[in-house]
Amino acid sequence: MERFEVIIIGAGLAGLAAAYTLAGEGIEVVVLERGEFPGAKNVSGGRLYLNPVRPLFPSLWEDAPFERKIVHEGITLLAKEGSVALEYSGEELRRPPGHSFSVLRSRFDRWLAERAEERGAAILPNTLVERPLVEQGRVIGVRAGGEDLAADVVISCDGALSLTAEKAGLRTPGFPRDYAVGVKEVIALDPGKIADRFHVSEGEGSARLYLGEVTKGMFGGGFLYTNRDSISIGLVIRIEDIGGEAARSVPALLDEFKERPEICSLVRGGTTAEYSAHLIPEAGLRGMGKLYGDGIIIAGDAAGLALNLGLTVRGMEYALASGYYAAQAFLRAKGKRDFSAPSLEVYRSLLDDSFVLKDFRNFAGTPDVLDNPRYFEHYPELAAAVFRDLYKVPAGSKDTLFSTVRRHVDLKEIWSILKDLKKASAI
Ligand SMILES: Cc1cc2nc3c(=O)[nH]c(=O)nc-3n(C[C@H](O)[C@H](O)[C@H](O)COP(=O)(O)OP(=O)(O)OC[C@H]3O[C@@H](n4cnc5c(N)ncnc54)[C@H](O)[C@@H]3O)c2cc1C
């Protein structure tokens, strides 16, 4: 059997971050990727929050192919016939080095793969890993492309459905309520039009999230990010909600979303350049499987490291950081020449002490708090109704603003809002 120190399954951000870090330490590492090239099979909204991962890869970011620096945030409650938007922008978001950036994975992952290769990592595209090789409970390598390959440690970064983690006995298949499906379209658009429509200058971008009618009241939301010369637009909906009476085709919902007056003027004249769909783990801490075993470490989405807080959808920096910490865990285990589960347990400790598992502990209650249909239907309709009447000038005399609001927010409603707020104090 051909032998490597580390085999990484999947050239997404988790796998590439691990490969980049390990190759930088002179480790013999190979990345096996089923796609045609790194980034070919990867889907993100794509907004990368750089602050948490900047220190882990200090020399990496200067020439990174970011699309735009996000300097404008927006969240919109979409009702059936109206919408209420809240926007946030200002100089503080423009200050270097920048808080978050839009990225296109096909470009970004390829670039990161090149950086890892420069350091000596071998990246093999078009290589599907069929299963881990397990001997007496210990992972000793993988079967890929009809060949058996051996390694001291396999780092499994094969994404949300991670069959490797399942076949290695580290996790069981998830439930529909633990995953969302995301669909995304990249719409090519002239940079001048992007600047005019989103009020941004060259290199600057806008990020917008949408709740409510966009998912027809189902758990999830819509997003729209500006890239250099395109717009990424999409929907994320919990799988459990897509079905039964509410059964709808998610791509059809995306088409309806694009036809909304709030959206169609933003994407008008653009042409679809890319269409993709992917799963997102959404169970948070509750859905996390075992993160390591004898001869194996799990990182990124494969480990369930994605977090939807409603205001932000984050997974990319958890993937990058967990890949980095997986590499660190290997280096420490190598120092002891011991790749057993007790030795690789250091991976869990490193994640525990980092922003990764601190975030997951801080937001452990979020999936349950968000599991409230009022957020996805009632509140957007209520907000739009209140604003409609506040702005409306009727034929006769106009009610006071206070009584206009109270007409919609009666004592029963106030009581329900207080109950939701109490529950939301867990996040
Ligand atoms: C619609 C959508 C919007 C999102 N928006 C955002 C966002 O704005 N910001 C954010 O931070 N996160 C976002 N996320 C989440 C983010 O994309 C993921 O958390 C992130 O991509 C995880 O990276 P990863 O490396 O763990 O997995 P992936 O990027 O999924 O990479 C896994 C890799 O493994 C390969 N692979 C799988 N099985 C095998 C096999 N058997 N053999 C060989 N290779 C294999 C795949 O081809 C793939 O390249 C979004 C996700 C979706 C779907």
The ligand as an ORCA input file, in Angstrom:
! r2SCAN-3c Opt
* xyz 0 1
  C     -26.369     27.860      0.202
  C     -25.287     27.945      1.254
  C     -24.924     29.181      1.738
  C     -23.903     29.282      2.706
  N     -23.482     30.507      3.081
  C     -22.417     30.631      3.888
  C     -21.847     31.910      4.155
  O     -22.271     32.928      3.612
  N     -20.808     31.981      5.020
  C     -20.261     30.858      5.593
  O     -19.286     30.984      6.343
  N     -20.767     29.637      5.332
  C     -21.816     29.497      4.495
  N     -22.309     28.256      4.188
  C     -21.694     27.089      4.841
  C     -20.334     26.759      4.221
  O     -20.455     26.712      2.818
  C     -19.817     25.435      4.738
  O     -19.851     25.444      6.149
  C     -18.386     25.177      4.246
  O     -18.366     25.069      2.854
  C     -17.822     23.902      4.856
  O     -16.565     23.615      4.287
  P     -16.008     22.127      4.302
  O     -14.634     22.193      3.781
  O     -16.212     21.524      5.652
  O     -16.984     21.310      3.349
  P     -17.209     21.452      1.786
  O     -16.916     22.803      1.304
  O     -18.567     20.883      1.527
  O     -16.105     20.486      1.165
  C     -16.208     19.094      1.211
  C     -15.377     18.551      0.059
  O     -15.301     17.137      0.178
  C     -15.434     16.559     -1.109
  N     -15.887     15.194     -0.900
  C     -17.040     14.774     -0.320
  N     -17.094     13.431     -0.289
  C     -15.932     12.992     -0.856
  C     -15.411     11.710     -1.111
  N     -16.057     10.597     -0.748
  N     -14.200     11.615     -1.722
  C     -13.511     12.730     -2.084
  N     -13.975     13.982     -1.860
  C     -15.167     14.108     -1.247
  C     -16.441     17.459     -1.799
  O     -16.395     17.337     -3.187
  C     -16.008     18.835     -1.300
  O     -15.046     19.413     -2.135
  C     -23.307     28.112      3.231
  C     -23.685     26.863      2.739
  C     -24.659     26.776      1.743
  C     -25.014     25.409      1.195
*
